[in-house]
Amino acid sequence: GAGVSQTPSNKVTEKGKYVELRCDPISGHTALYWYRQSLGQGPEFLIYFQGTGAADDSGLPNDRFFAVRPEGSVSTLKIQRTERGDSAVYLCASSLMGTAGTGLVEQYFGPGTRLTVT
Amino acid sequence: AQSVTQLGSHVSVSEGALVLLRCNYSSSVPPYLFWYVQYPNQGLQLLLKYTSAATLVKGINGFEAEFKKSETSFHLTKPSAHMSDAAEYFCAVSDHLNNDMRFGAGTRLTVKP
């Protein structure tokens, strides 16, 4: 595709439920990033994939959050036992290559998934 | 730890006026600095970035930013605002050791006719 796509664009779920958010990166991009953007805040790093492996998951807030990228392209962010505090816009970004020092390559962002936990 | 602070959550200018969005950073190693723009219901778009080359960086849509180490600043400017510049602007910092970027809270720019 022309850019990073994320589905769904909006997700409303009840507290305690499980949700999956999907990211389709730009074709050929080996690096993929997940960020969370709470209301009135800038994006907050969650996890970074280089290929299929999670190279850096230091931003995941707790063990309810998990992400996979089994074939090195599409990624799914999974949130178990959702809480109202998980409500935010979840952003995905991809880049041609990942390396320590993200200034070396541009990250292309998707439009995000707005998650609302009621 | 790295961080950025954006002064002013909301800036309003008249069309044709100078745009100045402020960003100060904190980093224990030489930083990489970025400005992103976010239009409603769209993803973040890179405006410009500083990666230790020229301190005055020119970006898209007529924006530029100057890295000032002595002031730990990376303010974004544009000589003449257009209505189409109305958006949310984010400053971000990274470095050669880390994969993540740290974003500021954002500044919403309003352009009045």
Boltz contact constraints between the chains, C-beta under 6 A:
constraints:
  - contact:
      token1: [A, 41]
      token2: [B, 105]
      max_distance: 6.0
  - contact:
      token1: [A, 42]
      token2: [B, 90]
      max_distance: 6.0
  - contact:
      token1: [A, 42]
      token2: [B, 103]
      max_distance: 6.0
  - contact:
      token1: [A, 42]
      token2: [B, 104]
      max_distance: 6.0
  - contact:
      token1: [A, 42]
      token2: [B, 105]
      max_distance: 6.0
  - contact:
      token1: [A, 42]
      token2: [B, 106]
      max_distance: 6.0
  - contact:
      token1: [A, 43]
      token2: [B, 103]
      max_distance: 6.0
  - contact:
      token1: [A, 45]
      token2: [B, 100]
      max_distance: 6.0
  - contact:
      token1: [A, 48]
      token2: [B, 99]
      max_distance: 6.0
  - contact:
      token1: [A, 56]
      token2: [B, 99]
      max_distance: 6.0
  - contact:
      token1: [A, 100]
      token2: [B, 97]
      max_distance: 6.0
  - contact:
      token1: [A, 101]
      token2: [B, 96]
      max_distance: 6.0
  - contact:
      token1: [A, 102]
      token2: [B, 94]
      max_distance: 6.0
  - contact:
      token1: [A, 102]
      token2: [B, 99]
      max_distance: 6.0
  - contact:
      token1: [A, 102]
      token2: [B, 101]
      max_distance: 6.0
  - contact:
      token1: [A, 103]
      token2: [B, 32]
      max_distance: 6.0
  - contact:
      token1: [A, 103]
      token2: [B, 51]
      max_distance: 6.0
  - contact:
      token1: [A, 103]
      token2: [B, 94]
      max_distance: 6.0
  - contact:
      token1: [A, 106]
      token2: [B, 46]
      max_distance: 6.0
  - contact:
      token1: [A, 109]
      token2: [B, 43]
      max_distance: 6.0
  - contact:
      token1: [A, 109]
      token2: [B, 44]
      max_distance: 6.0
  - contact:
      token1: [A, 110]
      token2: [B, 43]
      max_distance: 6.0
  - contact:
      token1: [A, 111]
      token2: [B, 42]
      max_distance: 6.0
  - contact:
      token1: [A, 111]
      token2: [B, 43]
      max_distance: 6.0
